Amino acid sequence: MVFAGKRPNNLGISNGKLASCPNSPNCVSSQSADAAHKIAPLTFTSTPEQAITNLKKIIQSLPRTKIITESQNYLYAEFKSALLGFVDDVEFYLDRNANVIQVRSASRLGQSDLGVNRQRIETIRAKFK
């Protein structure tokens, strides 16, 4: 836990939105307007309940992850890097009206993440299908 950093206080859902990404390139969000941070949300054809259950199983199957908060429409997990214990905060917001799960993955510390946050969401997306 050398480089864990402090848990951000801006996590969660506010007016149907996850927190915006900071200016640094180590964050992706499906609700971001700019191309550097934008990533597609997860889509599902199952029931919302099945989708969130499926998502939870995928997160739990990934290494060095810990689900911190979960509700019917929200999951928040911490992902820790293998080498130095850097922590990324990853959030999922189930939008029942749009049949999508909005995503946000952000590093707590540093500037660049070498694409790790984007790759993580794409890995989850591939397993989610």
C-alpha positions in Angstrom: 0.0 0.0 0.0 3.0 2.3 -0.6 1.2 4.3 -3.3 -2.4 3.8 -2.3 -3.2 7.5 -1.8 -6.4 8.7 -0.2 -9.9 7.6 -1.3 -11.4 10.5 -3.3 -14.4 12.2 -1.7 -16.2 12.9 -5.0 -17.2 9.4 -5.8 -20.8 8.2 -6.3 -23.7 9.4 -8.4 -24.8 13.0 -8.5 -27.8 13.9 -10.7 -27.4 10.7 -12.7 -23.7 11.4 -13.3 -20.4 10.0 -12.0 -17.6 12.5 -11.2 -15.9 14.1 -14.0 -12.4 13.1 -14.9 -9.6 15.4 -13.8 -7.4 17.0 -16.5 -4.7 14.3 -16.1 -4.8 11.5 -18.7 -5.1 8.7 -16.1 -8.9 8.6 -16.1 -11.7 7.4 -18.5 -15.4 7.9 -18.2 -18.4 7.0 -20.4 -19.9 10.3 -19.4 -17.0 12.4 -20.4 -17.4 14.8 -23.3 -13.7 15.1 -24.4 -12.1 12.4 -26.6 -9.1 11.9 -24.3 -11.3 10.6 -21.4 -14.3 9.3 -23.3 -15.0 5.5 -23.3 -18.2 3.7 -24.3 -20.5 2.6 -21.5 -21.2 -1.1 -21.0 -24.4 -2.2 -22.8 -26.6 -5.1 -21.8 -29.7 -7.0 -23.2 -30.4 -8.9 -20.0 -32.5 -7.5 -17.1 -30.7 -4.7 -15.1 -30.5 -7.0 -12.1 -28.8 -9.7 -14.2 -26.4 -7.1 -15.7 -25.3 -5.8 -12.3 -24.9 -9.4 -10.9 -22.8 -10.3 -14.0 -20.7 -7.2 -13.6 -20.1 -8.0 -9.9 -18.9 -11.5 -10.7 -16.5 -10.2 -13.4 -15.0 -7.6 -11.0 -14.6 -10.2 -8.3 -12.8 -12.5 -10.8 -10.1 -9.9 -11.5 -6.9 -9.8 -9.4 -6.3 -7.4 -6.6 -9.8 -6.0 -6.6 -12.1 -5.1 -3.7 -15.7 -4.0 -4.0 -16.2 -1.1 -1.6 -19.7 0.0 -2.2 -22.6 -1.7 -4.0 -26.3 -0.9 -4.4 -29.0 -1.8 -6.9 -27.6 0.6 -9.5 -24.0 1.3 -8.4 -20.8 -0.5 -7.8 -17.5 1.0 -6.7 -14.3 -1.1 -6.6 -10.7 -0.5 -5.9 -8.1 -2.0 -8.2 -4.5 -2.3 -7.0 -1.5 -2.5 -9.2 0.7 -5.6 -8.7 4.0 -3.9 -8.6 3.8 -0.8 -6.3 0.2 -1.0 -5.0 -1.1 2.0 -6.9 -4.9 2.2 -6.4 -7.4 3.0 -9.1 -11.0 3.9 -8.3 -13.5 2.3 -10.6 -17.2 3.1 -10.6 -20.2 1.6 -12.4 -23.6 3.3 -12.6 -26.6 1.2 -13.9 -28.8 3.5 -16.1 -32.0 1.5 -16.3 -33.6 3.8 -18.8 -30.8 3.6 -21.3 -29.9 -0.1 -20.7 -26.3 0.8 -20.2 -23.8 0.8 -17.3 -21.9 4.1 -17.2 -18.3 3.6 -16.2 -15.5 5.7 -14.6 -12.0 4.4 -13.9 -9.4 6.8 -12.5 -5.9 6.6 -10.9 -5.6 8.2 -7.5 -2.0 9.3 -7.9 0.3 10.4 -10.7 -0.4 11.7 -14.2 0.0 8.9 -16.8 -1.4 5.5 -16.3 0.0 4.1 -19.6 -3.6 3.3 -20.7 -4.3 1.0 -17.8 -7.7 2.5 -16.9 -8.9 2.3 -20.5 -7.6 -1.3 -20.9 -9.3 -2.4 -17.7 -12.7 -1.2 -18.8 -12.2 -2.9 -22.2 -11.2 -6.1 -20.4 -14.4 -5.9 -18.3 -16.4 -5.1 -21.5 -15.0 -8.2 -23.3 -16.0 -10.5 -20.3 -19.4 -8.7 -20.0 -20.7 -9.8 -23.4 
